[in-house]
């Protein structure tokens, strides 16, 4: 993975350190390991960010930041990746998680109609909480592991490709002398 491409899309670490919601972490944000872009920190950030994205909780960014601090991964990337669950993507993601949980528990998925009210949400959650949370947990674990492995593999592949290019150039330059 080219660091330049990743750096182009990440917010500035000074801006993140000054973010009002992240001030609760205090001096923990000054750990240089939270800002490195290397294979381990980036693949671990993918794992943390994608895991948190599946959690049906408010303040996912704070949870991703806490996970990045605990596991010493790239903090901006972990926070950005938790945004894969946003107001547009949450309904299909969580519906899929519910269907998966119902399939695992061998429960027939119930039919429901949507009503945008707190009473409807709480009433439905009393019925579907087991398959929903199981599905979210399974998808969090799978996407976290998949993200970690795929980024780790992609980074290694890219580095090997770059190394081979350098070797070819070096050999060609030696042969031309």
N, C-alpha and C positions, 0 to 999 in steps of 0.2 A: 504494500500500500504506500503510495507516495505521500510523504508528510506534507508536502506543499498543498496537495488537494484537500487533505483533511483540515489543515490550518485555515484554508480559505473559507471554509464553512463554519468553523467554530468561532464563538464569541471570544473577545479579548479576555484574558484571565484577570486583568485588573478590573474590568467592568463586573465580572462575576464576583470577585472579592468584595466589591462595594455594593452588591445587590442587597436590598434591605431585608429580604427574607432569609438570606444565607448568613446574615450576621450572627445568628445563633451558634454557628460553628466557630466563631472567634478566630483564634490563631491557628486552628487546625487547617484553615485554608491556605496557610503559608508553607505547607509541606510541598517541596518541589516535585515529589513523585506524582502529585495530583495534576501536574501540568505537562508531564513528559508525553511525547508521542513515539512510542516504540511498540513492538509487536505484543508484548505482554500487557502493557497498560491499555492499549486500544482494544484488544480482544477481550480483556476483562471488563472494560467499560461497556462493550456490547452486551456482555453477559448481565451486568448489573442493570443497565438501562432497559433492556428487553424484558428482564424479569419484573422490574417495577411497573413497566407499561401494562402488564396483565393484572396488576393488583387493583381491585375495585375500591380504592381509597382516595380521599381527597389529598391534596398536597403531594402528588407523586414526585414533583421536582425535589422537595426536601428529602423524601425517602431515597431518591436516586443519589442525591448529594451525600447523604449519610452513608449509603452503601459504597460510594466511591471513596469516601474517607476511610471507612473500615477496611476495605479491600485494597486501598492505595492504588486505585485505577485513575484513568484520565477523567477528571470531574466534569469538564464541559461536555465531553462526548456522552458520558452516562446521563447527564441531565437532558441533553438534546434527544437522546434515543428514547427516553421515557415519553417524549411527545408523540410517539407513534400511536399512542392512544389519546386522541383528542376528541372534541365534541362531534366531529364528523365520523371518526372511525370507531368510537366506543360502541354504538349500537350493534354493528355487525360483529365486532370482535367479541363482545359479551354474549351476544346471541349464540355465536358459534361455541363459546365456552360452555354455555348452558346445555346446548345440544350434545357436546362431547361428554360432559359430566353425566347427563341422562343416559347416554349410550354406555358409559363405563358402569354406572350403577344399575343398568338394565331397568330403567324407569321409563315408561312411555312419556315423551315430552308433551307437556300440556299445551293446549291452544289458549291464547289470550288475545285480548284487544288492548291496545295502548291508550292510556288516558294520562295526560300530563299533569298529574297531581301527586302530592306527597302521600296521600292515603292509598292511592292505587299502587305506588311503588312499595310501600311498606306491606301492603296486603299480598302483593305478588312475591316479595322477598320471603315472606313466611312460608310460602309454598315451594319456591324454587331454590332456596338458599343452599341446600346440600349439593345438587348437581352443578349449580352455578359456581360455587366456590371450588369444588373439585375440578371442574373444567378450567377455571382460571389458574389454579395451581399447576395442573398438568401442562397447560399451554405456557405458563411462565417458565417452568422447568425445561420444556422442550425448546422453546424459542431462545432461552438463555444459553443452553448447551449448543444449540445449532448456530447461534450467532458467534459464540466463542470459537467453536471449531472452524466455521467457515472463514472468519476473519483471520484466525491464526494460519490456516492453510493458505489463504489468498496472499497473506503477507509473505509467507515462506516462498510461495510460487513466484511472486513478483521479485523477491530478492535473488532467488536462483536465476531467474531470467536476466536480471540486471548483471549479475556476476558473469554469466555466460557471454553476454554482450561485451563486457569489459575484457574478458579473456580473448574473444575473437579479435577485438581491436588490437589488443596487445600482441597477439600472435601475428596478425597481419602487418603491424608496424615493424615487428622483428624480422619478418620475411622480406619486407621491402627494403631493408637496410643493406 
